[in-house]
């Protein structure tokens, strides 16, 4: 059976390929050749963040406008297929990607002894790395809260996972949409902070 024919198989193949690359690089003597926890934490953090933020961009740039266009197209096929088959799967990876991103980010900061530094925004701006990574971490935390407190509970009403009246569904669409759009906006400076913590902001 071709592993690329399933999501699980593709993920497993990607992880195996990454491990093979690590073994080859270690065999060439270009790394210490021993387990490097921070490298693992950083890799998993980036992988999780791509999953989470990638789906956030998909929801805001593709699915939400597409469903609005489908609703406006009175003679068209509508968006029922997206709501029934696509959105629940996307939201599964979206919400757990958010958790994995936050946990692996905290893991990395704790192991580098920077968790308190980030939490205090570089001890009030005295440390550049702590300030920049801290801003990103705090914004990411707000985004995580939005996912689990506002987006997912309201999406369950919209998708019919939990019972809701038409009025409740309309209110849920508004709340979930606003929280999702807020996260989309916040993700842009988060990416800036995560990419600039070591090297400085681009100005």
C-alpha positions as semicolon CSV with decimal commas, in nm:
position;residue;x (nm);y (nm);z (nm)
1;X;0,000;0,000;0,000
2;X;0,129;0,344;-0,096
3;X;0,177;0,551;0,225
4;X;0,102;0,868;0,029
5;X;-0,259;0,754;-0,014
6;X;-0,345;0,845;0,347
7;X;-0,280;1,144;0,572
8;X;-0,131;0,921;0,844
9;X;0,094;0,750;0,590
10;X;0,213;1,083;0,449
11;X;0,290;1,221;0,797
12;X;0,478;0,902;0,889
13;X;0,675;0,913;0,563
14;X;0,769;1,277;0,623
15;X;0,888;1,205;0,978
16;X;1,090;0,903;0,861
17;X;1,248;1,112;0,585
18;X;1,339;1,383;0,837
19;X;1,501;1,122;1,065
20;X;1,697;0,979;0,771
21;X;1,826;1,329;0,689
22;X;1,932;1,376;1,054
23;X;2,116;1,042;1,051
24;X;2,295;1,125;0,725
25;X;2,404;1,469;0,849
26;X;2,524;1,317;1,178
27;X;2,712;1,043;0,989
28;X;2,897;1,311;0,794
29;X;3,025;1,446;1,125
30;X;2,850;1,781;1,081
31;X;2,658;1,756;1,410
32;X;2,755;1,631;1,757
33;X;2,567;1,309;1,679
34;X;2,381;1,309;2,010
35;X;2,022;1,394;2,099
36;X;1,956;1,768;2,082
37;X;1,637;1,845;2,270
38;X;1,617;2,212;2,169
39;X;1,640;2,119;1,803
40;X;1,349;1,878;1,847
41;X;1,143;2,138;2,036
42;X;1,209;2,404;1,769
43;X;1,127;2,164;1,483
44;X;0,798;2,052;1,642
45;X;0,710;2,413;1,725
46;X;0,760;2,521;1,363
47;X;0,573;2,218;1,228
48;X;0,280;2,279;1,463
49;X;0,275;2,651;1,385
50;X;0,266;2,587;1,010
51;X;-0,034;2,357;1,062
52;X;-0,217;2,607;1,284
53;X;-0,139;2,930;1,100
54;X;-0,171;2,766;0,760
55;X;-0,528;2,665;0,842
56;X;-0,597;3,008;0,991
57;X;-0,494;3,165;0,660
58;X;-0,702;2,906;0,471
59;X;-1,012;2,989;0,677
60;X;-0,971;3,365;0,635
61;X;-0,847;3,383;0,277
62;X;-1,034;3,091;0,119
63;X;-1,310;2,914;0,313
64;X;-1,496;3,206;0,471
65;X;-1,509;3,418;0,152
66;X;-1,590;3,104;-0,048
67;X;-1,882;3,011;0,176
68;X;-2,010;3,371;0,159
69;X;-1,997;3,354;-0,222
70;X;-2,172;3,016;-0,215
71;X;-2,451;3,157;0,005
72;X;-2,497;3,452;-0,231
73;X;-2,515;3,225;-0,538
74;X;-2,882;3,127;-0,526
75;X;-2,857;2,882;-0,815
76;X;-2,526;2,733;-0,711
77;X;-2,438;2,417;-0,519
78;X;-2,412;2,597;-0,183
79;X;-2,160;2,529;0,089
80;X;-2,313;2,223;0,257
81;X;-2,033;1,993;0,142
82;X;-1,768;2,224;0,290
83;X;-1,957;2,256;0,618
84;X;-2,015;1,880;0,645
85;X;-1,689;1,729;0,524
86;X;-1,412;1,992;0,512
87;X;-1,466;2,231;0,803
88;X;-1,480;1,968;1,083
89;X;-1,151;1,811;0,965
90;X;-0,985;2,149;0,922
91;X;-1,101;2,259;1,266
92;X;-0,962;1,941;1,425
93;X;-0,611;2,009;1,293
94;X;-0,656;2,382;1,358
95;X;-0,741;2,360;1,727
96;X;-0,489;2,087;1,814
97;X;-0,224;2,259;1,604
98;X;-0,281;2,563;1,826
99;X;-0,226;2,357;2,141
100;X;0,084;2,186;2,000
101;X;0,229;2,521;1,892
102;X;0,183;2,673;2,237
103;X;0,313;2,367;2,425
104;X;0,624;2,324;2,209
105;X;0,694;2,697;2,226
106;X;0,670;2,687;2,605
107;X;0,890;2,376;2,609
108;X;1,156;2,556;2,408
109;X;1,145;2,869;2,624
110;X;1,158;2,669;2,948
111;X;1,455;2,460;2,834
112;X;1,647;2,772;2,720
113;X;1,567;2,941;3,054
114;X;1,373;3,212;2,868
115;X;1,016;3,142;2,981
116;X;1,017;3,408;3,255
117;X;1,212;3,641;3,028
118;X;0,940;3,611;2,762
119;X;0,659;3,625;3,018
120;X;0,792;3,956;3,151
121;X;0,863;4,094;2,801
122;X;1,237;4,091;2,853
123;X;1,201;4,208;3,215
124;X;1,031;4,527;3,103
125;X;1,221;4,573;2,778
126;X;1,572;4,528;2,918
127;X;1,642;4,223;2,700
128;X;1,574;4,242;2,325
129;X;1,520;3,868;2,276
130;X;1,283;3,843;2,573
131;X;1,089;4,149;2,461
132;X;1,039;4,039;2,100
133;X;0,978;3,668;2,167
134;X;0,759;3,767;2,463
135;X;0,535;3,988;2,249
136;X;0,500;3,699;2,004
137;X;0,430;3,451;2,284
138;X;0,167;3,672;2,447
139;X;-0,007;3,732;2,113
140;X;0,008;3,358;2,046
141;X;-0,149;3,292;2,385
142;X;-0,435;3,531;2,305
143;X;-0,478;3,346;1,976
144;X;-0,489;3,009;2,156
145;X;-0,756;3,140;2,393
146;X;-0,957;3,268;2,096
147;X;-0,943;2,923;1,935
148;X;-1,072;2,732;2,236
149;X;-1,299;2,991;2,400
150;X;-1,458;3,166;2,101
151;X;-1,391;2,989;1,769
152;X;-1,436;2,619;1,846
153;X;-1,744;2,642;2,078
154;X;-1,922;2,861;1,824
155;X;-1,816;2,649;1,527
156;X;-1,976;2,349;1,699
157;X;-2,308;2,536;1,688
158;X;-2,258;2,645;1,327
159;X;-2,171;2,293;1,209
160;X;-2,453;2,128;1,404
161;X;-2,220;1,937;1,636
162;X;-2,419;2,080;1,926
163;X;-2,785;2,184;1,901
164;X;-2,851;2,552;1,829
165;X;-3,140;2,762;1,700
166;X;-3,106;2,968;1,383
167;X;-3,062;3,281;1,596
168;X;-2,790;3,111;1,803
169;X;-2,615;2,996;1,484
170;X;-2,622;3,349;1,344
171;X;-2,472;3,487;1,667
172;X;-2,215;3,206;1,667
173;X;-2,110;3,291;1,309
174;X;-2,053;3,651;1,411
175;X;-1,849;3,563;1,722
176;X;-1,643;3,289;1,555
177;X;-1,582;3,508;1,249
178;X;-1,463;3,802;1,458
179;X;-1,233;3,581;1,670
180;X;-1,091;3,415;1,359
181;X;-1,031;3,747;1,187
182;X;-0,868;3,879;1,505
183;X;-0,634;3,578;1,508
184;X;-0,555;3,635;1,140
185;X;-0,453;3,993;1,220
186;X;-0,250;3,888;1,527
187;X;-0,070;3,612;1,334
188;X;0,106;3,869;1,117
189;X;0,298;4,037;1,405
190;X;0,342;3,695;1,573
191;X;0,531;3,571;1,266
192;X;0,734;3,893;1,267
193;X;0,830;3,843;1,633
194;X;0,912;3,473;1,598
195;X;1,132;3,537;1,297
196;X;1,302;3,844;1,446
197;X;1,374;3,743;1,806
198;X;1,733;3,639;1,738
199;X;1,812;3,880;1,456
200;X;1,621;4,196;1,546
201;X;1,324;4,364;1,385
202;X;1,368;4,473;1,021
203;X;1,407;4,843;1,100
